[in-house]
Amino acid sequence: MERLTSIFDLFGGIRPMARTLGESPSKVMAWKRAKHIPAQKQAEVLEKGIAAGIALTADHVVFPLGRPSDVANTITANPAPVACAPQDEAQRAGAGK
């Protein structure tokens, strides 16, 4: 399920989000530019957002601009098998030295 609304939109913008979290607007803007909320702040953002009546989930905090749409394309249901070449006699003999 993809979200079309970022966490910043759910808070009403950068300044309202900063006010709710007790952070400076420049710090919240830096999070938006970096496309992530620092791990040490994620629980606090989730807690304060829910307390403010915003319908947030952990997914919003981990993926503040929305889950990348190409995730489904990078994960394959049937990964290709990995082939390993057997060691020849010389390699086996040298392994114990």
Protein Blocks (a to p, Z undefined) as FASTA:
>chain_A
ZZfbdfklmnopaklmmmmnopafklmmmmmmnopacfklmmmmmmmmmmnopacdfklm
mmmnopafklmmmpcfbdcddddddddfklmmmmmZZ
